[in-house]
Amino acid sequence: MNMICFPNAKINLGLRVLSKRLDGFHNLSSYFVPIALQDVLEVKVTSSTLSKRSISYSGITFPNQENDLILKAYDLLDKDFHLPSVNIHLHKNIPFGAGLGGGSSNATFMLMLLNELCDLKLNRDQLLKYTVLLGSDCSFFLFNQFSLVSGLGEVIKAVDFSINDYYVVIVKPDFNCSTKEVFSHYKLTKNRSAYLSFHDNEDHWKQEFMNDLESVAFSLHPELQQVKDYIYSLGAIHSGMTGSGSSLYGLFKSSPKIENCPFWFWQGRVLQKHPFKLIS
């Protein structure tokens, strides 16, 4: 038996660092938007007795594969439900170290896939208990709709606004931004508004969707400003850094014509509906 699903990426429309927690992590506030840039994740049940789970990769390469959250997702469910042995294959289209949530999405989709494949009958609230253990962005991908996300990523509130008509361009330079390094250089500002605001008039978005980490990442990697200027030159109504970088996005009213871009880029649409389609 095998199943295939298509984990998608996200972008952050603005990001505010609210406070630092005792555990060293930060409470954040950000608007998350799912986009139709997707990996391919396949899981096959096997009769192997040598290893409970094995994984192979294709597409974009990334480091630290032994710490892949996909494997952690399997291990969490296996501990509670004694899952069968599986072979896993991930075809990677979402760049790593880019602020696009690819690793988090892979892990959450792994949970959902195993839930279906093994007939665990877990509901979303039950799956949320596992996504919180996996990582900060993971819980969002259970909902996968335009949402205000806060806390450590576990507080998710859908936004009543149709953002699906906009086109998205993602540009990623040839380097990655270390989340740990970016946060280590960030100086928390006191006495600030607790959450980002949202106005359905796009003329306000440049001021509303500010990313607190952008100035830090730009100081560490000044060439990011050139990327942002390039995106605006294509006609974007708003551009910003997603997560802690290094990718920057642009929102457009119509599909831009991109020629001779010196970096990796993707253009497409905001995700129309949850892409968790299973092929068995």
C-alpha positions in Angstrom: 0.0 0.0 0.0 1.3 3.5 -0.8 0.0 7.1 -0.7 1.2 10.4 -2.1 0.6 13.9 -1.0 1.8 17.4 -1.9 3.1 19.5 1.0 2.9 23.2 0.1 4.9 26.3 1.1 3.8 29.4 2.9 4.8 33.1 3.0 4.6 35.5 5.9 2.8 38.8 5.3 4.6 40.7 8.0 6.1 39.3 11.2 6.2 40.8 14.6 8.4 39.6 17.4 6.4 40.1 20.6 8.5 38.7 23.4 11.2 36.2 24.3 10.1 33.2 26.3 12.0 31.5 29.2 12.7 28.5 26.9 14.6 30.8 24.5 12.0 30.8 21.8 10.0 33.9 20.8 6.3 34.7 20.7 5.4 36.0 17.2 2.5 37.4 15.3 2.3 37.0 11.6 -0.1 36.5 8.7 0.5 33.2 7.0 -0.5 32.6 3.4 -0.3 29.2 1.8 1.1 29.1 -1.8 0.9 26.5 -4.5 4.7 25.7 -4.4 4.7 22.0 -3.4 6.9 19.1 -2.6 5.9 15.5 -3.3 5.8 13.0 -0.4 5.3 9.3 -0.9 5.0 6.6 1.7 4.9 2.9 1.1 4.1 0.3 3.7 6.7 -2.5 3.7 7.3 -5.8 5.4 10.9 -4.9 6.3 12.2 -6.0 9.6 15.6 -4.3 9.2 14.3 -0.7 9.8 10.9 0.7 10.7 11.4 3.7 8.4 13.8 4.5 5.5 13.8 7.7 3.4 15.2 8.8 0.1 15.3 12.1 -1.7 15.3 13.8 -5.1 15.0 17.3 -6.3 16.6 20.2 -4.3 19.2 18.9 -1.9 19.4 20.0 1.7 21.7 19.3 4.7 21.0 17.5 8.0 18.8 14.9 6.4 19.2 12.7 9.4 17.3 15.3 11.4 14.4 15.5 8.9 11.2 16.4 10.6 9.4 13.8 8.4 11.2 11.1 10.4 10.3 12.8 13.7 6.6 12.9 12.7 6.7 9.2 12.0 8.5 8.5 15.3 5.9 10.5 17.3 3.0 8.5 15.9 4.8 5.2 16.0 5.4 5.7 19.7 1.6 5.9 20.3 0.3 3.6 17.6 3.0 1.1 16.7 3.0 1.9 13.0 4.0 -0.5 10.2 7.4 -0.3 8.6 7.5 2.3 5.7 9.7 3.5 2.9 9.5 7.2 2.4 10.4 9.3 -0.7 10.5 13.1 -0.7 10.9 15.1 -4.0 11.9 18.5 -2.9 10.7 21.6 -4.8 10.6 24.0 -1.9 14.1 25.5 -1.1 15.4 25.0 2.5 16.6 27.8 4.7 14.3 30.1 2.8 11.5 31.1 5.3 9.0 29.1 3.2 8.1 26.5 5.8 9.0 23.5 3.6 10.3 21.3 6.4 7.4 22.1 8.7 4.9 21.4 5.9 6.6 18.1 5.1 6.3 17.0 8.7 2.6 18.0 9.1 1.7 16.3 5.8 3.5 13.2 7.0 1.2 13.2 10.0 -1.9 13.6 7.9 -0.8 10.9 5.4 0.0 8.4 8.1 -3.3 9.2 9.8 -5.1 8.2 6.6 -2.8 5.4 5.5 -2.9 3.6 8.9 -6.5 4.5 9.6 -5.7 6.2 12.9 -8.9 8.3 12.8 -7.2 11.3 14.5 -9.1 14.6 14.3 -7.5 17.9 13.8 -7.4 18.8 17.5 -5.6 15.5 18.1 -3.2 16.1 15.3 -2.4 19.6 16.7 -0.9 18.0 19.8 1.7 16.4 17.5 2.4 19.4 15.3 3.1 21.5 18.4 5.8 19.0 19.3 7.3 19.1 15.8 7.9 22.8 15.4 6.7 26.4 15.3 5.2 26.5 11.8 3.8 23.0 11.7 0.4 23.6 13.1 -0.6 26.1 10.4 -0.4 23.5 7.7 -3.3 21.6 9.3 -5.5 24.6 8.4 -3.7 25.9 5.3 -5.7 29.1 4.8 -4.9 32.8 5.1 -4.6 33.2 8.9 -3.2 35.3 11.7 -0.7 33.0 13.5 0.6 33.9 17.0 2.3 32.4 20.0 4.7 29.7 18.9 2.6 29.1 15.9 -0.1 27.2 17.7 -2.7 30.0 17.9 -4.3 30.2 14.4 -7.2 32.5 13.5 -8.6 32.5 9.9 -8.8 35.9 8.2 -12.0 36.7 6.4 -10.5 38.1 3.3 -10.1 36.6 -0.2 -6.4 36.8 -1.0 -6.7 34.1 -3.7 -6.8 36.5 -6.6 -3.3 37.7 -6.2 -0.2 36.4 -8.0 2.9 35.5 -6.0 6.6 35.7 -6.9 9.2 34.2 -4.7 12.9 35.0 -5.2 15.6 33.2 -3.3 19.3 34.3 -3.4 22.1 31.7 -3.6 22.5 31.8 0.2 20.4 30.9 3.2 19.7 32.9 6.3 20.3 31.1 9.7 17.2 31.6 11.8 19.4 31.3 14.9 21.8 34.0 13.7 19.0 36.4 12.7 17.3 36.1 16.0 20.6 36.5 17.9 21.1 39.9 16.3 17.5 41.1 16.8 16.9 43.6 19.6 13.4 43.3 21.1 11.5 46.6 21.2 9.4 47.2 24.3 6.0 48.8 24.7 4.8 48.0 21.2 1.4 47.0 19.7 0.8 43.3 20.4 -0.3 42.2 17.0 0.0 43.1 13.3 -3.0 44.9 11.9 -4.7 44.1 8.6 -6.5 46.4 6.2 -8.3 45.0 3.2 -7.1 48.0 1.2 -3.8 46.9 -0.4 -2.5 50.5 -0.4 -1.9 50.0 3.4 0.0 46.8 3.1 3.5 48.2 2.8 3.1 49.8 6.2 1.1 47.0 7.8 3.1 44.0 6.7 6.4 44.9 8.2 8.8 42.0 9.1 10.8 42.8 12.3 13.5 40.4 11.2 14.0 42.0 7.8 16.3 44.8 8.9 18.5 42.3 10.7 18.7 40.0 7.7 19.4 42.9 5.4 22.3 44.1 7.6 23.8 40.6 7.5 23.2 40.2 3.8 22.9 43.6 2.1 22.2 42.0 -1.3 18.7 41.2 0.0 17.8 44.9 -0.6 18.7 44.5 -4.3 16.4 41.5 -4.5 13.5 43.5 -2.9 14.1 46.4 -5.3 14.1 43.9 -8.2 10.7 42.5 -7.1 9.2 46.0 -6.9 10.6 46.7 -10.4 8.4 43.9 -11.7 5.3 45.8 -10.5 4.6 44.3 -7.1 2.1 46.0 -4.9 3.9 44.7 -1.9 7.2 42.9 -1.3 8.8 41.6 1.9 10.9 38.9 3.4 9.2 35.7 4.5 10.1 34.3 7.9 13.8 34.9 8.7 14.7 34.7 5.0 16.4 34.4 2.7 13.5 34.4 0.3 11.5 37.5 -0.5 8.1 37.6 -2.0 6.0 39.9 -4.1 2.3 40.2 -4.4 0.9 41.2 -7.9 -2.5 42.0 -9.4 -1.5 40.2 -12.6 1.2 37.6 -13.5 4.5 39.5 -14.0 6.8 38.8 -16.9 10.2 37.6 -15.5 13.2 37.4 -17.7 16.8 36.7 -16.9 16.4 36.6 -13.1 19.8 35.7 -11.7 18.4 33.8 -8.7 16.0 30.9 -8.1 12.5 32.1 -8.4 8.9 30.7 -8.5 5.7 32.4 -9.6 2.2 31.2 -9.1 -0.9 31.7 -7.1 -2.1 31.7 -3.5 -3.3 28.2 -2.7 -7.0 27.9 -3.4 -7.8 25.0 -1.1 -6.0 22.5 1.1 -3.9 20.3 -1.2 -3.9 17.1 0.9 -5.0 14.9 -1.9 -4.1 11.3 -1.4 -3.4 8.8 -4.2 -3.6 5.2 -3.2 
